[in-house]
């Protein structure tokens, strides 16, 4: 099974709450406006193609996201959530990455062992928590090809070809 952080699929970072935005000095941009601007924009289509390949090979696909409830534009859910078998949203379960309980929740829901999963994220602190549980981890940076190749190597699949 593959577990991912949703920020892998869009340029930007989904992990800031409105309070965290204000605390970071983003007083002129409320959190919901910030969130709306980065969701559904510049989706990394090569990651969605990789999900299709993984699904075609029988892999279960899950996502874990640090988010908050919003009544605004549901573009993130429409664009991304349908590509996954399940999505754990932090505001719904009351747990945020890097708390290991959020990864344990995913493992329990699917009745899987940590070594049966791969978790991708763009933040090292989140990867460290997952790795401490025994989950394979891959850091996703701007070099998507490297992360896709690493995932392909772990799973024995070709997930990237041509120019990204």
Residue frames relative to the residue before (quaternion, step in Angstrom):
aa qw qx qy qz dx dy dz
X 1.0000 0.0000 0.0000 0.0000 0.00 0.00 0.00
X 0.2724 -0.7514 0.5822 0.1490 3.52 -1.15 0.63
X 0.0927 -0.7557 0.6467 0.0456 3.55 -0.94 0.97
X 0.0083 -0.8140 0.5807 -0.0125 3.56 -0.88 0.86
X 0.4287 -0.6058 0.5946 0.3093 3.46 -1.40 0.29
X 0.5042 -0.6900 0.4178 0.3084 3.61 -0.78 0.91
X 0.5734 0.5936 -0.4029 0.3956 3.62 1.09 -0.41
X 0.4895 0.6406 -0.4372 0.3986 3.59 1.26 -0.19
X 0.7370 0.4669 -0.2225 0.4352 3.56 1.04 -0.79
X 0.7626 0.2385 -0.1618 0.5791 3.60 1.20 -0.24
X 0.4769 -0.6237 0.5183 0.3388 3.54 -1.10 0.58
X 0.6307 0.4899 -0.3894 0.4589 3.56 -0.80 0.97
X 0.3944 -0.7007 0.5484 0.2297 3.52 -1.33 0.00
X 0.2676 -0.8011 0.5227 0.1158 3.58 -0.68 1.09
X 0.5830 0.6763 -0.3434 0.2911 3.58 1.16 -0.22
X 0.5795 0.5927 -0.3912 0.3998 3.62 1.18 0.04
X 0.2843 -0.7141 0.6128 0.1836 3.55 -0.96 0.90
X 0.6845 -0.4614 0.3367 0.4530 3.62 -1.19 0.22
X 0.6465 0.5103 -0.3224 0.4666 3.61 0.98 -0.81
X 0.6531 0.5084 -0.3133 0.4657 3.59 0.97 -0.83
X 0.5993 0.5430 -0.3586 0.4662 3.61 1.08 -0.65
X 0.6771 0.4806 -0.2983 0.4707 3.59 0.85 -0.94
X 0.6665 0.5082 -0.3004 0.4553 3.58 0.95 -0.86
X 0.6704 0.4814 -0.2882 0.4855 3.58 1.20 -0.54
X 0.5980 -0.5966 0.3550 0.4004 3.58 1.26 0.19
X 0.5138 0.6227 -0.4316 0.4025 3.57 1.20 0.36
X 0.0486 0.8623 -0.5007 0.0580 3.55 0.89 1.01
X 0.7035 0.4693 -0.2682 0.4614 3.57 1.07 -0.66
X 0.7144 0.3418 -0.2381 0.5623 3.59 1.28 -0.05
X 0.2632 -0.7617 0.5639 0.1805 3.57 -0.50 1.12
X 0.6780 -0.5440 0.3259 0.3717 3.55 -1.18 0.63
X 0.6644 0.5090 -0.3197 0.4443 3.59 0.92 -0.82
X 0.6334 0.5068 -0.3322 0.4813 3.59 1.02 -0.73
X 0.6282 0.5312 -0.3215 0.4688 3.56 0.99 -0.86
X 0.6619 0.5124 -0.2918 0.4628 3.56 0.91 -1.00
X 0.6763 0.5067 -0.2978 0.4441 3.58 0.86 -0.96
X 0.6532 0.5328 -0.3128 0.4379 3.57 1.01 -0.77
X 0.7593 0.3926 -0.2226 0.4687 3.60 1.00 -0.72
X 0.6459 0.5205 -0.3461 0.4382 3.61 1.13 -0.33
X 0.8257 0.2170 -0.1734 0.4910 3.52 -1.01 0.80
X 0.6426 0.4857 -0.3228 0.4969 3.58 1.26 0.08
X 0.8433 0.0611 -0.0778 0.5283 3.56 -0.94 0.89
X 0.1033 0.7996 -0.5773 0.1297 3.56 0.84 0.98
X 0.4053 -0.7055 0.5328 0.2325 3.55 -0.93 0.90
X 0.2593 -0.8312 0.4746 0.1286 3.55 0.10 1.34
X 0.5953 0.5687 -0.3772 0.4242 3.61 1.08 -0.57
X 0.6152 0.5166 -0.3569 0.4767 3.61 1.12 -0.50
X 0.6430 0.5065 -0.3297 0.4705 3.58 0.99 -0.74
X 0.6151 0.5226 -0.3415 0.4816 3.60 1.08 -0.67
X 0.6318 0.5214 -0.3308 0.4685 3.59 1.01 -0.78
X 0.6258 0.5315 -0.3420 0.4571 3.61 0.99 -0.74
X 0.6311 0.5316 -0.3272 0.4604 3.58 1.01 -0.81
X 0.6420 0.5116 -0.3166 0.4752 3.58 0.97 -0.86
X 0.6658 0.5051 -0.3025 0.4583 3.57 0.90 -0.94
X 0.6506 0.5087 -0.3146 0.4680 3.58 0.93 -0.86
X 0.6434 0.5320 -0.3111 0.4542 3.58 1.00 -0.87
X 0.7043 0.4211 -0.2501 0.5139 3.59 1.20 -0.54
X 0.6262 -0.6164 0.3078 0.3649 3.57 1.24 0.38
X 0.4480 0.6901 -0.4664 0.3248 3.60 1.18 0.24
X 0.3912 -0.6572 0.5887 0.2615 3.52 -1.18 0.70
X 0.1672 -0.8015 0.5708 0.0626 3.56 -0.94 0.89
X 0.0202 0.8021 -0.5947 0.0507 3.53 -0.81 1.05
X 0.1735 -0.7704 0.6050 0.1017 3.54 -1.23 0.52
X 0.1456 -0.7433 0.6478 0.0812 3.51 -1.19 0.71
X 0.0422 0.8233 -0.5636 0.0529 3.57 -0.69 1.01
X 0.3311 -0.6788 0.6167 0.2218 3.52 -1.12 0.77
X 0.2272 0.7766 -0.5547 0.1939 3.54 -0.27 1.24
X 0.2998 -0.7129 0.5933 0.2234 3.53 -1.32 -0.17
X 0.6075 -0.5680 0.4064 0.3785 3.53 -1.23 0.49
X 0.0288 0.7877 -0.6140 0.0413 3.52 -1.00 0.86
X 0.3169 -0.7246 0.5792 0.1978 3.54 -1.15 0.64
X 0.4730 0.6964 -0.4211 0.3376 3.56 1.31 -0.01
X 0.8250 -0.2267 0.2033 0.4761 3.52 -1.39 -0.24
X 0.2832 -0.7930 0.5171 0.1533 3.61 -0.62 1.09
X 0.2157 0.8383 -0.4867 0.1181 3.60 1.19 0.42
X 0.6127 0.5525 -0.3674 0.4293 3.62 0.96 -0.73
X 0.6850 0.4772 -0.2926 0.4662 3.56 0.82 -0.97
X 0.6651 0.5101 -0.3132 0.4465 3.58 0.89 -0.87
X 0.7151 0.4570 -0.2585 0.4614 3.59 0.91 -0.89
X 0.8361 0.2854 -0.1032 0.4569 3.58 0.79 -0.97
X 0.6722 0.5564 -0.3360 0.3545 3.59 0.73 -0.99
X 0.6301 0.5576 -0.3434 0.4173 3.60 1.01 -0.68
X 0.6207 0.5557 -0.3401 0.4362 3.61 1.21 -0.31
X 0.7037 0.4475 -0.2433 0.4954 3.58 1.28 -0.18
X 0.5142 -0.6183 0.4987 0.3234 3.53 -1.24 0.54
X 0.7839 -0.0550 0.0281 0.6178 3.55 1.14 -0.59
X 0.1333 -0.7485 0.6436 0.0885 3.52 -1.30 0.52
X 0.1872 -0.7480 0.6268 0.1119 3.55 -0.89 0.97
X 0.1267 -0.7916 0.5970 0.0290 3.54 -0.61 1.20
X 0.5084 -0.7042 0.4044 0.2863 3.56 -0.63 1.15
X 0.6690 0.5070 -0.3315 0.4307 3.60 0.88 -0.80
X 0.6560 0.5132 -0.3172 0.4534 3.60 1.12 -0.56
X 0.7651 0.3566 -0.1936 0.5000 3.59 1.01 -0.77
X 0.4342 -0.7354 0.4333 0.2879 3.59 1.27 -0.15
X 0.6380 0.4547 -0.3280 0.5279 3.58 1.21 0.52
X 0.1386 -0.7898 0.5932 0.0722 3.59 -1.01 0.81
X 0.5214 -0.5636 0.5213 0.3725 3.54 -1.20 0.56
X 0.6056 -0.0979 -0.7874 -0.0610 1.73 -2.08 1.33
X 0.2828 0.7675 -0.5324 0.2177 3.63 1.16 0.34
X 0.4583 -0.7150 0.4528 0.2716 3.60 -0.65 1.08
X 0.5413 0.6374 -0.4031 0.3718 3.60 1.15 -0.46
X 0.6336 0.5334 -0.3512 0.4367 3.61 1.04 -0.61
X 0.6487 0.4837 -0.3126 0.4975 3.59 1.09 -0.65
X 0.6292 0.5270 -0.3285 0.4674 3.58 1.04 -0.77
X 0.6001 0.5559 -0.3483 0.4577 3.59 1.09 -0.69
X 0.6537 0.5003 -0.3099 0.4757 3.59 0.94 -0.88
X 0.6601 0.5087 -0.3085 0.4586 3.58 0.91 -0.88
X 0.6674 0.5024 -0.2967 0.4628 3.58 0.96 -0.87
X 0.6393 0.5369 -0.3318 0.4392 3.58 0.92 -0.87
X 0.7759 0.3443 -0.1707 0.5002 3.56 0.94 -0.86
X 0.3420 -0.7626 0.4793 0.2680 3.57 1.32 -0.07
X 0.4203 0.6833 -0.4715 0.3664 3.53 0.85 1.09
X 0.4436 -0.6420 0.5517 0.2945 3.51 -1.31 0.42
X 0.6412 -0.5499 0.3578 0.3981 3.62 -1.07 0.59
X 0.6819 0.5029 -0.3023 0.4367 3.60 0.90 -0.86
X 0.6085 0.5435 -0.3532 0.4578 3.61 1.27 -0.11
X 0.7048 0.4548 -0.2380 0.4896 3.58 1.30 -0.10
X 0.1741 -0.7209 0.6574 0.1335 3.50 -1.34 0.46
X 0.1149 -0.7905 0.6002 0.0419 3.58 -0.87 0.97
X 0.1217 -0.7806 0.6116 0.0413 3.55 -0.87 1.02
X 0.1245 0.7713 -0.6139 0.1129 3.56 -0.98 0.88
X 0.4435 -0.6890 0.5042 0.2726 3.53 -1.25 0.39
X 0.6934 0.4317 -0.2752 0.5071 3.60 1.26 -0.05
X 0.4853 -0.7095 0.4447 0.2516 3.54 -0.71 1.13
X 0.6265 0.5512 -0.3484 0.4268 3.60 0.99 -0.76
X 0.6524 0.4971 -0.3132 0.4787 3.59 1.05 -0.72
X 0.6430 0.5225 -0.3148 0.4631 3.56 1.04 -0.77
X 0.6257 0.5592 -0.3384 0.4259 3.57 0.98 -0.83
X 0.6603 0.5079 -0.3095 0.4586 3.59 0.92 -0.87
X 0.6616 0.4936 -0.3034 0.4760 3.57 0.96 -0.88
X 0.6557 0.5205 -0.3074 0.4524 3.58 0.95 -0.88
X 0.6257 0.5496 -0.3338 0.4416 3.59 1.04 -0.77
X 0.6562 0.4846 -0.3042 0.4919 3.59 1.23 -0.45
X 0.5799 -0.5929 0.3704 0.4184 3.59 1.27 -0.25
X 0.4629 0.6599 -0.4520 0.3821 3.58 1.28 0.22
X 0.4659 -0.6311 0.5349 0.3138 3.60 -1.02 0.78
X 0.0881 -0.8168 0.5694 0.0296 3.60 -0.94 0.84
X 0.0809 -0.7605 0.6429 0.0421 3.51 -1.26 0.61
X 0.2888 -0.7425 0.5781 0.1765 3.56 -0.85 0.99
X 0.2069 -0.7670 0.6004 0.0914 3.52 -0.87 1.06
X 0.0325 -0.7739 0.6324 -0.0083 3.53 -0.78 1.09
X 0.7544 -0.3255 0.2582 0.5082 3.55 -1.13 -0.48
X 0.6237 0.5070 -0.3360 0.4909 3.57 1.27 -0.31
X 0.1433 -0.8359 0.5273 0.0528 3.56 0.32 1.28
X 0.5925 0.5920 -0.3707 0.4012 3.58 0.99 -0.78
X 0.6583 0.5188 -0.3148 0.4455 3.58 0.86 -0.93
X 0.6772 0.4830 -0.2971 0.4690 3.60 0.88 -0.91
X 0.6530 0.5069 -0.3128 0.4677 3.59 0.96 -0.83
X 0.6521 0.5023 -0.3149 0.4725 3.58 1.00 -0.78
X 0.6348 0.5218 -0.3294 0.4650 3.59 1.00 -0.80
X 0.6504 0.5021 -0.3112 0.4775 3.58 0.95 -0.87
X 0.6467 0.5236 -0.3090 0.4606 3.57 0.96 -0.88
X 0.6392 0.5249 -0.3211 0.4612 3.59 1.01 -0.81
X 0.6541 0.5120 -0.3154 0.4588 3.59 0.93 -0.87
X 0.7753 0.3730 -0.1738 0.4792 3.57 0.93 -0.95
X 0.4384 -0.7090 0.4495 0.3211 3.58 1.27 -0.22
X 0.5751 0.5693 -0.3731 0.4537 3.57 1.11 0.73
X 0.3646 -0.6621 0.5931 0.2773 3.55 -1.28 0.34
X 0.0777 -0.8377 0.5404 -0.0124 3.56 -0.45 1.24
X 0.7689 0.2470 -0.1475 0.5710 3.57 1.23 -0.19
X 0.0998 0.7695 -0.6262 0.0768 3.51 -1.08 0.77
X 0.7860 0.2867 -0.2165 0.5032 3.56 -1.06 0.62
X 0.7037 -0.4449 0.3510 0.4285 3.52 -1.29 -0.43
X 0.3384 -0.7328 0.5529 0.2067 3.58 -0.97 0.86
